Amino acid sequence: MHCGPDGIYVSALGNATGDGPGGVFLMDHETFEVLGRWEVERGPQRLAYDMWWHLGYDTVVTSEWGTPNTVENGLVPEILLGANYGRRLHFWDRKAQASAEIDFGPEYQLVVRAQAGARSDQGLGLRQCRDQPEGPLGVDLDLVPGRGQMGGEEDH
């Protein structure tokens, strides 16, 4: 859940029956009334986990995991071995909501926590939690999407 300029943004793993698609819905700041789905055009995103934005660049990042039905009783081996848990990051323009994605590949099913960068004039920092047994549970990726391109000027 994140407070933003248009309301309260809530990331949801799935729909009311526990299936996909997951995504982000918006609530009114004052009444807490659900205003509806935030994504006007969902693009390729079907799974959801977390979201964050960099308001200075009007960029939103969402990550994937699974639907409530695929995670509430633990990982489902068939889904895991079939590489059907989330493995993508989705990038959105907060106003136009057009999306692009990065697919890390079937061998990297992820839970990614998107969080603000250390400085508001820099891009996003992303925290990765991998399912790889040889890897650590949490790794800072220190990704800066569009670095060198945001705002049309070189970032350092």
C-alpha positions in Angstrom: 0.0 0.0 0.0 1.4 3.4 -1.0 -0.1 6.9 -0.7 0.2 8.8 -3.9 -1.1 12.0 -5.7 -4.2 10.3 -7.0 -5.2 8.2 -4.0 -4.0 5.2 -2.1 -2.4 2.6 -4.3 -2.8 -1.0 -3.2 -1.0 -3.9 -4.8 -3.1 -7.1 -5.1 -1.9 -10.6 -5.8 -5.2 -11.6 -7.5 -8.9 -11.0 -7.9 -11.7 -11.7 -5.4 -11.6 -15.5 -6.1 -7.9 -15.8 -5.7 -7.1 -16.1 -9.4 -5.3 -13.7 -11.7 -4.9 -11.2 -12.9 -3.2 -9.4 -10.0 -2.5 -5.7 -10.2 -3.0 -2.4 -8.5 -6.2 -0.8 -7.4 -6.8 2.8 -6.2 -8.7 4.0 -3.1 -9.9 7.5 -2.3 -7.6 9.3 0.2 -10.4 10.5 2.5 -13.3 8.0 2.2 -11.2 4.8 1.5 -13.7 4.0 -1.2 -12.3 1.7 -3.8 -12.1 3.7 -7.0 -11.2 0.7 -9.3 -8.3 -0.8 -11.1 -5.3 1.5 -11.6 -4.1 0.0 -14.8 -6.0 1.3 -17.8 -4.1 -0.9 -20.2 -2.6 -3.9 -18.4 -0.2 -4.9 -21.1 1.5 -8.3 -20.5 1.2 -8.3 -16.7 -0.9 -11.1 -15.3 0.8 -11.7 -11.9 1.6 -9.0 -9.3 3.5 -8.5 -6.1 4.8 -5.0 -5.4 4.7 -1.6 -6.9 6.6 1.7 -6.4 7.1 4.8 -8.4 9.6 7.5 -8.8 7.4 10.6 -8.9 10.1 12.8 -10.3 10.1 10.7 -13.4 6.4 9.6 -13.4 7.7 6.0 -13.6 6.0 3.1 -11.8 7.6 -0.3 -11.4 5.5 -3.4 -10.6 6.8 -6.9 -9.9 5.3 -10.4 -10.1 5.0 -13.4 -7.8 1.8 -15.5 -8.0 -1.9 -15.5 -7.4 -3.3 -16.2 -3.9 -4.5 -19.6 -5.0 -0.9 -20.5 -6.0 0.9 -19.3 -2.9 -1.6 -19.5 0.1 -0.7 -23.1 1.0 2.9 -22.9 0.0 4.7 -23.2 -3.3 3.0 -25.6 -5.7 5.8 -27.9 -7.2 4.1 -28.2 -10.6 3.9 -24.4 -10.9 7.4 -23.9 -9.6 9.0 -26.6 -11.9 6.9 -25.3 -14.8 8.4 -21.8 -14.3 5.0 -20.3 -13.8 5.7 -18.0 -10.8 6.5 -14.4 -11.5 9.8 -13.4 -13.1 9.2 -10.0 -14.7 9.4 -6.4 -13.8 6.9 -4.0 -15.5 7.5 -0.4 -16.1 4.7 2.1 -16.4 4.3 5.8 -17.2 2.2 6.9 -14.2 0.0 9.2 -16.4 -0.3 7.2 -19.6 0.1 3.8 -17.9 1.8 2.3 -21.0 4.0 -0.6 -20.0 7.2 -2.3 -20.9 8.8 -5.3 -19.2 12.0 -7.0 -18.3 11.8 -10.9 -18.3 14.5 -12.4 -16.2 13.9 -15.9 -17.7 12.3 -19.1 -16.4 15.3 -20.0 -14.3 14.8 -16.8 -12.2 11.4 -16.9 -10.6 11.5 -13.9 -8.3 9.9 -11.9 -5.6 11.0 -8.4 -6.2 10.4 -5.6 -3.7 10.5 -2.2 -5.4 11.6 0.6 -3.2 12.7 4.2 -3.5 16.3 5.0 -4.3 18.5 6.5 -1.7 18.2 10.0 -3.3 15.0 11.4 -4.9 17.0 12.7 -7.9 18.2 9.1 -8.7 16.3 6.2 -10.1 14.7 3.2 -8.2 16.4 0.7 -6.1 15.0 -2.8 -6.3 15.3 -5.6 -3.8 15.4 -9.2 -5.2 14.5 -12.4 -3.3 15.4 -15.4 -5.4 14.2 -19.0 -5.3 17.6 -20.3 -6.3 18.9 -22.6 -3.6 22.5 -21.5 -4.1 21.7 -17.8 -3.9 20.9 -15.6 -1.0 17.3 -14.9 0.0 17.7 -11.1 -0.4 20.0 -9.2 -2.8 20.1 -5.5 -3.6 20.1 -5.2 -7.3 20.7 -1.4 -7.3 19.0 -1.2 -10.7 18.3 2.2 -12.1 15.9 1.8 -15.0 16.6 4.2 -17.9 19.8 5.5 -16.2 21.3 8.1 -18.5 18.0 8.6 -20.2 15.6 9.8 -17.6 14.7 13.5 -18.0 16.8 13.6 -21.2 20.0 14.3 -19.2 22.9 12.0 -18.2 22.5 10.8 -14.6 25.6 10.1 -12.5 
